């Protein structure tokens, strides 16, 4: 690790394809927006010799956040892969967005990685959403380390932030979250702040000075050692308590001096097993400097302490028919199993698929089976097709650097897989397999759109199809009731990026319009109606008269048609015509233009003409009868009601329940869960929760999640119903 007595120099040059899984480390960076993840990635790339001193690659761009949208929004909006090489190990750094709207990109990064670096700003601390991701990683045993950034900020305190991290992440064992180094401070400035200029290793008790812009190692002064003693002893005890050598604690408590090499090896094993979580400090390099503070130590931690892909459990694999398939971990000679973790479009090479190889070896020009299942509800049809692999490359900023192959455990970009979508499985053509999908958040913010012009309308369908192929956290809905095209997104920023990509990548300009919910109508009581359609205008006329009775039915009954005609008043061949006319009018609505549901329509009587009656005439009469029945009837406007479940921290339960009540919701109950959180269940009209994804995030400071499902339609309050009817009259 970085606390070794002889740190390795950065390996200059470009990252290449790995030849063996043991020489790969896949690391995802996690943290809230503004915590410094992207800056840290660029600092690591500089120290590893992958970029020049200005933090740029050859084309002048940065290695992360190179997308034009990211430049305009001044934040990460997508998963970025930055491969670097250190001590002969290829490190795939996966930089994820910190903003909640792009949690789908974060989950893709977690799927592709074998370990996580949690980046915590010394000036902002640990937010609730970061704690939630930590808990998710803990649930699957993913190894983690913590990096504290922004130590240059006024009042930044490394020791205090370490204590906060131990409290937030340590759970029942805060001694599992401990620093490997203590910061070395320079002279105080005019504001009283003493900048961090170096680090002192707690195990080797060596000083690493970065004040000149390049790491220099030396012995700490004798006056420094007593300051390290308590932190060093606590670290050693924390390492030994997680050691697989059960005799080590007894030897230590017996006064034996444990060899530093033994401690480092035990530390590395504990980190790789996900039972010990070291805290480090890092800062970007100053202008013209070659190394940022703590970057050498961090790279050594990644290569020495983080697990190889061999140690990462392979997600479940089945045949296309669903039969389980056992695979050896990271077998480069095994059957090909790879997964598309991200899909993007490049203006020069077309569609690019970022792929994590879990088994076998991927090579250019081979034909693979592309399989995608389980996302039909988000506009992704199930598909099984064979495609030819195009060029393989590893990304670096806007550049794509060609590679010859990708072994199990590595990440690679594949060009021009026309059918592959995010979440799809790539496998051998003659041995098609399917990986179980990773958990993706449900998009719960509806954005109704329409083409800006006729030219945009012609391109809209294809543009939307490409958009949802790239992003499985987005759902496309063509609502048959409201006749709206709806993009379901994770939040407003997610929606903004989607619409910007439609415009800039696919040349489609759209307008956002108010989102409509699927309202319905029904009768509040019995009513009768007479439909008379009699016309004579030369030749065959039109003659049809029918009398009906309409009565309400329980919710979910639909439209029931009953024939009670006696004596042949309506000829038998025209009774289906009356029903057809009634159902057609019910679909159009009878009061405000919304479909009529949950009624029984009974045909009681009528009249026909031997020459002028016809199918069309009785259809029209049936529709007229239903419309006339509304004249003396009270019509309920029905609104959809959703069953909502909110998972929220106990501190916000009262606020959430009050807010739901203010949305005309009925709270059904609460249920305590682990981690100091509560599930609040309620029924809320859908018209009241159109923006709930945004409002709940604000209410809970980003710590709550919710799900929703349709429950039923029920009558809308009269004053709201009247407003809706008036709006319908005004627009009609």
Secondary structure, 3 states (H helix, E strand, C coil): CCCCCCCCCCCCCCCCCCCCHHHEEEEEEECCCCCCHHHHHHHHHHHCCCCCCCCCCCCCCCCCCCCHHHHHHCCCCCCEEEEEEECCEEEEEEECCCCHHHHHHHHHHHHHCCEEEEEEECCCECCHHHHHHHHHHHHCCCEEEEEEECCCCCCCCHHHHHHHHHHHHCCCCHHHEEECEEEEEEEECCCCCEEEEEEEECCCCEEEECCCCCCEEEECCHHHHHHHHHHHHHHHHHHHHCCCCCHHHHHHHCCCCCCHHHHHHHHHHHHHCCCCEEEEECCCCCCCCCCCCCHHHHHHHHHHHCCCHHHCCCCCEEECCCCECCCCCCCCCCCCEEEEEEEEEECCCEEEEEEEEEECEEECCCEEEEEECCCHHHCCCCEEEEEECCCEEEEECCEEEECCEEECCCEEEEECCCCCCCCCEEEECCECEEECCCCCCCCCEEEEEEECCHHHHHHHHHHHHHHHHHCCCCEEEEECCCCEEEEEECCHHHHHHHHHHHHHHHCCCEEEECCCCCCEEEECCCEEEEEEEEECCCCCCEEEEEEEEEEECCCCCCEEEEECCCCCCCCHHHHHHHHHHHHHHHHHCCCCCCCECCEEEEEEEEECCCCCCCHHHHHHHHHHHHHHHCCCCCEEEEEEEEEEEEEEEHHHHHHHHHHHHHCCCEEEEEEEECCCEEEEEEEEEHHHCCCHHHHHHHHHCCCCEEEEEEEEEEECCHHHHHHHHHHHHHHC
